[in-house]
Amino acid sequence: MKTIYKLLAKLNKKMLPSYSKNGLELNKASKMQLLIIGYRYFITKNSL
């Protein structure tokens, strides 16, 4: 199961935008941006 999460984490890094590099503030993020941040967090947490 961890291998699936590790694969997804690599795909996330290549395909999804990195909001921390863009300097996005969480209180100004849209619902879609918050969804992507939460998804990336979940996948990263489970791949470790």
Short mmCIF file of the C-alpha atoms (twelve columns), coordinates in Angstrom:
data_MODEL
# 
_entry.id   MODEL 
# 
loop_
_atom_site.group_PDB 
_atom_site.id 
_atom_site.type_symbol 
_atom_site.label_atom_id 
_atom_site.label_alt_id 
_atom_site.label_comp_id 
_atom_site.label_asym_id 
_atom_site.label_seq_id 
_atom_site.Cartn_x 
_atom_site.Cartn_y 
_atom_site.Cartn_z 
_atom_site.pdbx_PDB_model_num 
ATOM 1  C CA . MET A 1  0.000   0.000  0.000   1 
ATOM 2  C CA . LYS A 2  2.874   2.361  0.775   1 
ATOM 3  C CA . THR A 3  4.241   1.920  -2.731  1 
ATOM 4  C CA . ILE A 4  1.003   3.314  -4.143  1 
ATOM 5  C CA . TYR A 5  1.271   6.386  -1.923  1 
ATOM 6  C CA . LYS A 6  4.922   6.850  -2.868  1 
ATOM 7  C CA . LEU A 7  3.998   6.710  -6.552  1 
ATOM 8  C CA . LEU A 8  1.188   9.218  -5.997  1 
ATOM 9  C CA . ALA A 9  3.570   11.509 -4.104  1 
ATOM 10 C CA . LYS A 10 5.967   11.528 -7.055  1 
ATOM 11 C CA . LEU A 11 3.108   12.272 -9.456  1 
ATOM 12 C CA . ASN A 12 1.876   15.081 -7.190  1 
ATOM 13 C CA . LYS A 13 5.293   16.673 -7.186  1 
ATOM 14 C CA . LYS A 14 5.390   16.756 -10.975 1 
ATOM 15 C CA . MET A 15 1.745   17.551 -11.808 1 
ATOM 16 C CA . LEU A 16 0.208   19.639 -9.036  1 
ATOM 17 C CA . PRO A 17 1.241   23.218 -8.286  1 
ATOM 18 C CA . SER A 18 3.405   23.996 -5.273  1 
ATOM 19 C CA . TYR A 19 1.664   26.757 -3.357  1 
ATOM 20 C CA . SER A 20 4.472   27.191 -0.841  1 
ATOM 21 C CA . LYS A 21 6.855   28.275 -3.602  1 
ATOM 22 C CA . ASN A 22 4.256   30.774 -4.829  1 
ATOM 23 C CA . GLY A 23 3.862   32.270 -1.350  1 
ATOM 24 C CA . LEU A 24 0.152   31.482 -1.045  1 
ATOM 25 C CA . GLU A 25 -1.430  32.466 2.258   1 
ATOM 26 C CA . LEU A 26 -3.868  29.861 3.561   1 
ATOM 27 C CA . ASN A 27 -6.437  32.419 4.662   1 
ATOM 28 C CA . LYS A 28 -6.614  33.774 1.098   1 
ATOM 29 C CA . ALA A 29 -6.698  30.388 -0.652  1 
ATOM 30 C CA . SER A 30 -9.754  29.318 -2.625  1 
ATOM 31 C CA . LYS A 31 -11.648 26.121 -1.845  1 
ATOM 32 C CA . MET A 32 -9.973  24.330 -4.758  1 
ATOM 33 C CA . GLN A 33 -6.501  25.353 -3.573  1 
ATOM 34 C CA . LEU A 34 -7.310  24.149 -0.043  1 
ATOM 35 C CA . LEU A 35 -8.519  20.855 -1.490  1 
ATOM 36 C CA . ILE A 36 -5.250  20.375 -3.397  1 
ATOM 37 C CA . ILE A 37 -3.209  21.282 -0.297  1 
ATOM 38 C CA . GLY A 38 -5.162  18.767 1.799   1 
ATOM 39 C CA . TYR A 39 -4.811  16.054 -0.829  1 
ATOM 40 C CA . ARG A 40 -1.058  16.610 -1.127  1 
ATOM 41 C CA . TYR A 41 -0.725  16.526 2.667   1 
ATOM 42 C CA . PHE A 42 -2.666  13.260 2.938   1 
ATOM 43 C CA . ILE A 43 -0.627  11.539 0.228   1 
ATOM 44 C CA . THR A 44 2.699   12.813 1.591   1 
ATOM 45 C CA . LYS A 45 1.823   11.764 5.151   1 
ATOM 46 C CA . ASN A 46 0.892   8.249  4.047   1 
ATOM 47 C CA . SER A 47 3.920   7.813  1.815   1 
ATOM 48 C CA . LEU A 48 6.362   8.396  4.679   1 
# 
